[in-house]
Each structure stands twice: as C-alpha cells, then as structure tokens.
Amino acid sequence: MQFRDIFSLAYRSVSGNRLRAGLTISIIGFGIMALVGIFTAIDSMKGSIYSSFANMGANSFNIQSRALKIRMGGGDAAVKGNRKTRKTKTSNSNIPITYREATDFKQRYTFPAVVSISFNATQSATVYKGEKKTNPNVRVMGGDENYLALSNYTLVEGRNLNLLDVETGRNVAILGMDVAKKLYGDNLKNVVNSNIRVGNVRYRVVGVLKPKGNSGFMSADNIVITTVSNTRRVFERPNASYNVGVSVTDITKMEPAIGEATGLLRIIRHLSLNEEENFYINKSDSIAEMLYNSLGFVTLAAILIGIITLFGSAIGLTNIMLVSVAERTREIGVIKALGATRKSIRQQFVYEAIIISMLGGLLGVILGMLIGNLVSVLLNTNFIVPWVWIFTGIMLCAAVGLIAGIFPAIKASRLDPIVALRYE
C-alpha cells in the first residue's frame, strides 16, 4: 500500500470517531494552549519591560538609599548596583539620602554629566480643576531643572521648571498628558497659566508633557511634576529619602562616572574605608535584566504544566488507540487476509495517533496565541507570534502521537488474521 492510501485510511478512521477523537484533541490542545499562551504572555511582559526602561535612557543611573526589590513568585529579586561582597553594619543600612546630601552631591560632582534631584512625593494624589477631578492615583514627583531631561520627558506646551522655581519652592506644576486630558479635555491651549489643586494645595500650571504611553507596568503620563523644594514643604515626611539621577554625556564613560559618584557619596555620607556603601546605584538595564530573571519561575511553571498535560494526553491517546484496535479486530483481520503487511497496519495506527495529536497541537497553538496576546492588549504592546514555541508545540505533539501510537500499532500488526476474522 502506498503512503497516500494508508494516510487516507487513517484519516477516515479518525473522522469516523469524531466524539472520541475530539475529546482527545481537546486534551492535547489545552496542554499546548497553556504552554504557548504562557510563553506568549511572557514575551509580551518582556516587551513591556523593555519599553518602560528604555525611556530611562541607557546612559543614566540612579542613586537610592535602598535596593530596588521586586517580588514575583516565590522570591525577591533585587538590583544592588555595584555593591561588593562586604556586609554593611545593621546600624548603617537603609539610611535615607537627605536633601542636604543630595544637593551637596549635585554641587560637588564634577564628572561630565547632568545631575538631577527628585523626590517621589506620593502615588495616590487627587488633582482638581473646578468641578473636575482625577482618580486618586496620580503620581506627584518633585524634581529640579534637570529632571525632565533625565526622565526623557518633553514638553508639548509651556516651559520647564527653572532654577528660580527650585530655589523659591513656589507652587508651579507640569502636568502629564493623562492628567491634562482628564481635567481639560482635548483642548490644551488654555492649560498653561491656569490653576489646579493637588489635594488642598493650589498650583499654577507652567507646562504639559508630551505623552510617553502606558506600558502596563507604569503610567508615565499620569503624573504631576513640581519642584523638589516644593515637595519638601508640602509632602515632607519623616525619614524622607531623595533620589539622585545622573546622565553621562558619553555612554562609554558610564563605569568611571559610577565610580566617581560612589567615591563622592561615600565622603558625603562619612563612610570609613572598612564600611560598605549604604546606598545603591541602579542602572536601567540592570533593572530590566532583574525583571527578566524574575519571570524565570513563570517559564518553569509553563514547562511543567505543558509536560504534565502532554504526559496525560499521551496516556489518554494510547488508551484510545488500544480501544480502537480492540474494536477493529475483525477489520484488521480482513485487511491482513487481503494481503496487508504488518508494516502497513503499523503505519495506519501510528498515522491515526499523529493526526489526532497534530490537530490537538494546532488547536492549542491558536488558542495559546489568542489568550497570550490578551496580555499584549492589556500591556499595550505589539501582537506577538511566538514562532519558536509554535514550532516546539507542534513537534511535541508529533512526538506524543508517535510514542502513543507505537504500542497499539504493534499490537494490531501482530494479530493473527484467522483469529481476528473469528473475533466477535
């Protein structure tokens, strides 16, 4: 018998038992759907992470008093900058960077770079304009004249904060596009020089930011920026810690810039030679790398789910093929009596198993792509086609079909035609 004839017989046998084949296809499909769907979602999350931290600039770094920790799954991932193997004394750790230390650093840092001081005043402010107001989730940042440049913000209306604003701490503010549209609608011509209220404090709007977009992890446009000196007066809290941002003019000199910043801040914070730094220098690429690594447990979970489901699918498919052999014993006897060889019978049953598993794989790939890209929609990233995992899923299904069909095929090929013809 030729390949086309054997394959045609196998396909007719599968289509003749639609309910049984459909249930098996669904089991395999859900396993592949979990595998492809989770990995598609992971790729979407990685794309969102990349777009979020690309906005921070590859030539910049931040100095903070605490290590940035992100909990994802069972453990913590932390960015610890350029810390060494020595341990910091407990009494010397997590000491806030004061405003005096931050301004002292900015004045004394002589490396060719731009330095900015910022303060995260609150993440839950409500902004009012007349009877209109935002949701209580607006981020208020205090910055200086260099903050917009270091954060890669650009103005679409108005002006930047200037040195006089910072020195006097007067109530001026720059609005993110989300806040501006919420309060003023699409007409932004009348925003500049108008008055808003953040909580109970009134501010004069001096600028509107060009939208950066929402990555899903952070909304860069749902923000109000005022001067760092103003936030000291309005939002000051005990043990407030200030962030120092540094943007190097030459990216090839990033490491020397970090080294000089480390040495200067050690002097400012009065650290002795045998004490470890009690501050952390974070680069945007290291933060993104940390987030990528934090997704590792999701990857392992996806692989484990896929393996367990496919293993169960292989057992179910083998059982169904054995039932098929038992039901078609007389048919096998007739085929062998007409001259079919053991090889052609083995091939027919193996082809049946492969057809069922491949159809399940195709169903799983389609469902996995659709479900995984729901994450892309939520995170506002591009539609993703995970070609590697599509190919991997189909190959896994082919392997499952081959393995699950071998034993029933061998059993069918070894049937005695005389005994098979007498089978009731």
C-alpha positions as CSV (number, residue, x, y, z in Angstrom):
1,M,0.0,0.0,0.0
2,Q,1.2,3.5,-0.8
3,F,1.6,6.3,1.7
4,R,-1.4,8.1,0.4
5,D,-3.7,5.1,0.8
6,I,-2.5,4.4,4.3
7,F,-2.9,8.0,5.3
8,S,-6.4,8.2,3.8
9,L,-7.5,5.1,5.8
10,A,-6.1,6.6,9.0
11,Y,-7.9,9.9,8.3
12,R,-11.2,8.2,7.6
13,S,-10.8,6.2,10.8
14,V,-10.3,9.4,12.9
15,S,-13.2,11.3,11.2
16,G,-15.4,8.2,11.8
17,N,-15.0,8.5,15.6
18,R,-15.4,12.3,15.9
19,L,-16.5,12.4,19.6
20,R,-13.7,10.3,20.9
21,A,-11.1,12.0,18.6
22,G,-12.5,15.4,19.6
23,L,-12.1,14.8,23.3
24,T,-8.5,13.6,22.8
25,I,-7.8,16.6,20.6
26,S,-9.2,18.9,23.2
27,I,-7.0,17.4,26.0
28,I,-3.8,17.8,23.9
29,G,-5.0,21.2,22.7
30,F,-5.3,22.6,26.3
31,G,-1.8,21.4,27.2
32,I,-0.3,23.2,24.2
33,M,-2.5,26.2,24.8
34,A,-1.1,26.5,28.3
35,L,2.5,26.2,27.0
36,V,2.1,28.6,24.1
37,G,-0.2,31.0,26.0
38,I,2.1,31.5,28.9
39,F,5.2,32.0,26.8
40,T,3.3,34.5,24.6
41,A,2.3,36.4,27.7
42,I,5.9,36.3,29.0
43,D,7.1,37.7,25.6
44,S,4.5,40.5,26.0
45,M,5.7,41.3,29.5
46,K,9.3,41.4,28.4
47,G,8.4,43.8,25.6
48,S,6.5,46.0,28.1
49,I,9.5,45.9,30.4
50,Y,11.9,46.9,27.6
51,S,9.7,49.8,26.5
52,S,9.3,51.0,30.2
53,F,13.0,51.1,31.0
54,A,14.2,52.2,27.5
55,N,12.6,55.6,28.4
56,M,15.0,55.9,31.3
57,G,18.0,56.1,29.0
58,A,21.0,53.7,28.7
59,N,23.4,56.5,29.7
60,S,21.9,57.2,33.1
61,F,21.9,55.8,36.6
62,N,20.0,56.5,39.8
63,I,21.3,56.6,43.4
64,Q,18.9,55.5,46.1
65,S,19.2,54.7,49.8
66,R,17.6,51.2,49.4
67,A,18.0,48.4,47.0
68,L,15.2,48.1,44.5
69,K,13.3,44.8,45.2
70,I,10.6,43.3,43.1
71,R,8.8,40.3,44.4
72,M,7.5,38.0,41.7
73,G,6.5,34.4,42.6
74,G,8.4,32.8,45.5
75,G,11.3,35.0,46.0
76,D,12.8,38.5,45.8
77,A,14.9,39.9,43.0
78,A,17.0,42.9,43.9
79,V,19.2,45.3,42.0
80,K,22.2,46.1,44.1
81,G,24.2,48.2,41.7
82,N,27.9,47.9,42.2
83,R,27.9,46.6,45.7
84,K,30.8,44.4,46.7
85,T,30.9,41.2,48.9
86,R,31.5,43.0,52.2
87,K,28.5,43.4,54.5
88,T,27.1,46.6,55.8
89,K,26.6,47.0,59.5
90,T,23.0,46.8,60.5
91,S,23.0,50.2,62.1
92,N,24.5,51.7,58.9
93,S,22.0,50.3,56.4
94,N,18.8,51.9,54.9
95,I,19.8,55.4,56.0
96,P,17.8,57.9,53.9
97,I,19.6,60.2,51.5
98,T,18.8,63.6,52.9
99,Y,18.1,66.7,50.8
100,R,21.3,68.3,52.1
101,E,23.4,65.2,51.0
102,A,21.7,65.2,47.5
103,T,22.3,68.9,46.9
104,D,25.9,68.6,48.2
105,F,26.4,65.8,45.7
106,K,25.0,67.8,42.9
107,Q,27.2,70.7,43.6
108,R,30.4,68.7,44.1
109,Y,30.1,66.1,41.3
110,T,32.5,67.3,38.6
111,F,32.3,64.4,36.1
112,P,30.9,65.4,32.6
113,A,27.3,64.6,33.4
114,V,23.9,66.1,34.2
115,V,22.7,65.6,37.8
116,S,19.1,65.8,39.0
117,I,17.5,65.6,42.4
118,S,14.0,64.1,42.7
119,F,11.5,63.1,45.4
120,N,8.6,60.7,45.0
121,A,6.1,62.7,47.0
122,T,3.0,60.4,46.6
123,Q,1.5,57.8,44.3
124,S,-2.1,58.5,45.3
125,A,-2.9,62.2,44.8
126,T,-6.2,63.6,43.5
127,V,-5.9,66.6,41.2
128,Y,-8.8,69.1,40.9
129,K,-9.8,71.7,38.3
130,G,-13.1,73.3,39.2
131,E,-15.6,70.5,39.5
132,K,-13.5,68.1,37.6
133,K,-11.1,65.7,39.3
134,T,-8.8,62.8,38.6
135,N,-8.8,59.4,40.2
136,P,-6.8,59.2,43.4
137,N,-3.9,57.5,41.7
138,V,-1.9,60.4,40.3
139,R,1.9,60.3,41.0
140,V,3.4,63.6,42.3
141,M,7.1,64.0,41.7
142,G,9.4,66.7,42.9
143,G,12.2,67.5,40.6
144,D,14.7,70.2,39.6
145,E,15.5,71.9,36.3
146,N,17.2,68.8,35.0
147,Y,14.5,66.2,36.0
148,L,12.7,66.3,32.6
149,A,15.8,65.7,30.6
150,L,16.9,62.8,32.8
151,S,13.5,61.2,32.7
152,N,13.2,61.7,28.9
153,Y,10.2,63.9,29.1
154,T,9.5,66.5,26.5
155,L,7.1,69.4,26.7
156,V,4.2,69.9,24.3
157,E,3.0,73.1,25.9
158,G,4.6,75.7,28.2
159,R,8.0,75.6,29.8
160,N,10.3,73.6,32.0
161,L,11.0,74.2,35.7
162,N,13.7,76.7,36.1
163,L,16.3,77.4,38.8
164,L,14.2,80.2,40.3
165,D,11.3,77.8,40.7
166,V,13.5,75.3,42.5
167,E,15.2,77.9,44.8
168,T,11.9,79.5,45.9
169,G,9.8,76.4,46.0
170,R,6.8,78.2,44.6
171,N,3.7,76.4,43.6
172,V,4.2,75.6,39.9
173,A,3.5,72.3,38.2
174,I,3.9,70.4,35.0
175,L,1.1,68.1,34.0
176,G,1.3,64.7,32.4
177,M,-0.9,64.2,29.4
178,D,-3.3,61.8,31.2
179,V,-3.9,64.4,33.9
180,A,-4.2,67.3,31.5
181,K,-6.8,65.5,29.3
182,K,-8.8,64.4,32.4
183,L,-9.1,68.0,33.6
184,Y,-9.1,70.0,30.4
185,G,-10.3,67.5,27.7
186,D,-8.6,67.6,24.3
187,N,-8.2,71.4,24.2
188,L,-4.8,72.0,25.8
189,K,-4.3,75.6,24.6
190,N,-5.7,77.0,27.8
191,V,-3.8,74.8,30.2
192,V,-0.7,76.8,30.7
193,N,-1.1,79.5,33.4
194,S,-4.3,78.0,34.7
195,N,-4.7,76.9,38.3
196,I,-5.2,73.4,39.6
197,R,-5.4,71.9,43.1
198,V,-3.4,68.9,44.3
199,G,-5.1,67.8,47.5
200,N,-5.6,71.1,49.3
201,V,-2.7,73.0,47.7
202,R,-3.1,75.2,44.6
203,Y,-0.6,75.2,41.8
204,R,-0.1,77.2,38.6
205,V,0.4,75.1,35.6
206,V,3.5,76.0,33.6
207,G,3.7,73.1,31.2
208,V,2.2,70.0,29.7
209,L,4.2,66.9,28.9
210,K,4.2,65.0,25.6
211,P,2.7,61.6,26.1
212,K,5.1,58.7,26.7
213,G,2.4,56.0,26.7
214,N,1.3,53.4,29.2
215,S,3.4,50.2,29.3
216,G,1.1,48.4,31.7
217,F,3.7,48.3,34.5
218,M,3.8,52.1,34.9
219,S,1.8,55.0,33.6
220,A,4.4,57.7,32.7
221,D,1.6,60.2,31.8
222,N,-0.4,60.0,35.0
223,I,1.9,62.4,36.8
224,V,2.2,65.9,38.2
225,I,5.8,67.3,38.4
226,T,6.6,70.2,40.7
227,T,9.8,71.4,42.3
228,V,11.7,69.2,44.8
229,S,11.8,72.1,47.2
230,N,8.0,72.5,47.0
231,T,7.5,68.8,47.8
232,R,9.8,69.2,50.8
233,R,7.4,71.8,52.1
234,V,4.1,70.2,51.1
235,F,4.8,66.5,51.2
236,E,7.7,66.2,53.7
237,R,7.6,63.1,55.8
238,P,9.9,61.7,58.5
239,N,12.9,59.9,57.1
240,A,12.2,61.1,53.6
241,S,14.9,59.9,51.1
242,Y,15.8,61.7,47.9
243,N,16.9,60.2,44.6
244,V,19.8,61.4,42.6
245,G,19.8,60.9,38.9
246,V,23.0,61.1,36.8
247,S,23.1,61.2,33.0
248,V,26.5,60.8,31.4
249,T,27.3,62.7,28.3
250,D,29.5,59.9,26.9
251,I,28.0,56.4,27.4
252,T,31.4,54.8,27.1
253,K,32.3,56.6,30.4
254,M,29.5,55.1,32.4
255,E,31.6,53.0,34.7
256,P,34.1,55.8,35.6
257,A,31.1,58.0,36.3
258,I,29.6,55.4,38.6
259,G,33.0,55.0,40.3
260,E,33.3,58.8,40.9
261,A,29.8,59.1,42.1
262,T,30.3,56.2,44.6
263,G,33.5,57.8,46.0
264,L,31.9,61.2,46.4
265,L,28.8,60.0,48.1
266,R,30.9,57.9,50.5
267,I,32.7,61.1,51.5
268,I,29.4,63.0,51.8
269,R,27.9,60.2,54.0
270,H,31.0,59.9,56.1
271,L,31.7,56.3,55.5
272,S,35.0,54.9,56.7
273,L,37.3,52.7,54.5
274,N,36.1,49.4,56.1
275,E,32.4,50.2,55.7
276,E,30.3,49.1,52.7
277,E,28.2,51.7,50.8
278,N,24.8,52.3,52.4
279,F,23.4,53.4,49.1
280,Y,22.6,51.7,45.8
281,I,23.4,52.7,42.3
282,N,20.9,51.3,39.8
283,K,21.2,51.3,36.0
284,S,18.0,51.0,33.9
285,D,19.4,48.0,32.0
286,S,20.2,46.1,35.2
287,I,16.6,46.7,36.5
288,A,15.2,45.3,33.2
289,E,17.5,42.3,33.5
290,M,16.3,41.7,37.0
291,L,12.7,41.8,35.9
292,Y,13.5,39.4,33.1
293,N,15.1,37.0,35.6
294,S,12.1,37.3,37.8
295,L,10.0,35.8,35.0
296,G,12.0,32.6,35.2
297,F,9.7,30.9,37.6
298,V,6.8,31.5,35.2
299,T,8.7,29.9,32.5
300,L,9.4,26.8,34.6
301,A,5.8,26.7,35.6
302,A,4.7,26.8,31.9
303,I,7.1,24.0,31.0
304,L,5.9,21.9,34.0
305,I,2.3,22.4,33.1
306,G,3.0,21.5,29.4
307,I,4.9,18.4,30.3
308,I,2.2,17.1,32.8
309,T,-0.6,17.8,30.4
310,L,1.2,16.2,27.4
311,F,2.1,13.2,29.5
312,G,-1.6,12.8,30.4
313,S,-2.5,13.3,26.8
314,A,-0.1,10.6,25.7
315,I,-1.6,8.1,28.2
316,G,-5.1,9.0,27.0
317,L,-4.2,8.8,23.4
318,T,-2.5,5.4,23.9
319,N,-5.6,4.1,25.7
320,I,-7.9,5.3,22.9
321,M,-5.7,3.7,20.3
322,L,-5.8,0.4,22.2
323,V,-9.6,0.6,22.3
324,S,-9.6,1.3,18.6
325,V,-7.5,-1.8,18.0
326,A,-9.9,-3.9,20.0
327,E,-13.0,-2.5,18.2
328,R,-11.5,-3.1,14.8
329,T,-10.1,-6.6,15.3
330,R,-12.3,-8.1,12.5
331,E,-11.4,-5.1,10.2
332,I,-7.7,-5.8,10.8
333,G,-8.3,-9.5,10.0
334,V,-10.0,-8.7,6.7
335,I,-7.2,-6.2,5.7
336,K,-4.5,-8.8,6.5
337,A,-6.4,-11.5,4.6
338,L,-6.5,-9.2,1.6
339,G,-2.7,-9.0,1.7
340,A,-1.9,-6.0,4.0
341,T,1.5,-6.3,5.6
342,R,2.4,-5.8,9.3
343,K,4.2,-2.6,8.3
344,S,1.2,-1.0,6.6
345,I,-1.0,-1.8,9.6
346,R,1.5,-0.3,12.0
347,Q,1.8,2.8,9.8
348,Q,-2.0,3.2,9.7
349,F,-2.4,3.2,13.5
350,V,0.7,5.4,14.0
351,Y,-0.7,7.9,11.5
352,E,-4.0,8.0,13.3
353,A,-2.3,8.8,16.6
354,I,-0.2,11.5,14.9
355,I,-3.2,13.0,13.1
356,I,-5.1,13.3,16.4
357,S,-2.1,14.8,18.3
358,M,-1.3,17.3,15.5
359,L,-4.8,18.5,15.3
360,G,-4.7,19.0,19.1
361,G,-1.4,20.9,18.7
362,L,-2.9,23.1,16.0
363,L,-5.9,23.9,18.2
364,G,-3.6,24.6,21.2
365,V,-1.3,26.9,19.2
366,I,-4.2,29.0,18.0
367,L,-5.8,29.3,21.5
368,G,-2.5,29.9,23.1
369,M,-1.7,32.8,20.8
370,L,-5.1,34.4,21.4
371,I,-5.0,34.0,25.1
372,G,-1.4,35.1,25.4
373,N,-1.9,38.2,23.3
374,L,-4.7,39.3,25.7
375,V,-1.8,40.2,27.9
376,S,-0.4,42.2,25.0
377,V,-3.6,44.1,24.8
378,L,-3.6,44.8,28.5
379,L,0.0,46.0,28.5
380,N,-0.4,47.9,25.2
381,T,2.3,46.0,23.4
382,N,2.5,44.6,19.9
383,F,0.8,41.4,18.8
384,I,3.2,38.6,19.3
385,V,3.6,35.4,17.3
386,P,5.9,33.0,19.2
387,W,7.3,31.1,16.3
388,V,9.8,29.2,18.4
389,W,7.1,27.9,20.8
390,I,4.6,27.2,18.0
391,F,7.2,25.0,16.3
392,T,8.1,23.4,19.6
393,G,4.5,22.7,20.4
394,I,3.8,21.1,17.1
395,M,7.0,19.0,17.3
396,L,6.0,17.9,20.9
397,C,2.5,16.9,19.6
398,A,4.1,14.9,16.7
399,A,6.3,13.1,19.3
400,V,3.4,12.4,21.6
401,G,1.4,10.9,18.7
402,L,4.3,8.8,17.5
403,I,5.0,7.5,21.0
404,A,1.4,6.9,21.9
405,G,0.7,5.1,18.6
406,I,3.6,2.7,18.5
407,F,2.4,0.1,21.1
408,P,-1.2,-0.1,19.7
409,A,0.2,-0.3,16.2
410,I,2.5,-3.1,17.1
411,K,-0.3,-4.9,18.8
412,A,-2.6,-4.5,15.8
413,S,0.1,-5.7,13.3
414,R,0.7,-8.9,15.3
415,L,-3.0,-10.1,15.2
416,D,-3.5,-13.5,13.6
417,P,-5.8,-12.9,10.6
418,I,-7.7,-16.2,11.3
419,V,-8.3,-15.3,14.9
420,A,-9.1,-11.8,14.0
421,L,-11.8,-12.9,11.5
422,R,-13.5,-15.1,14.1
423,Y,-13.5,-12.2,16.7
424,E,-16.9,-11.1,17.8
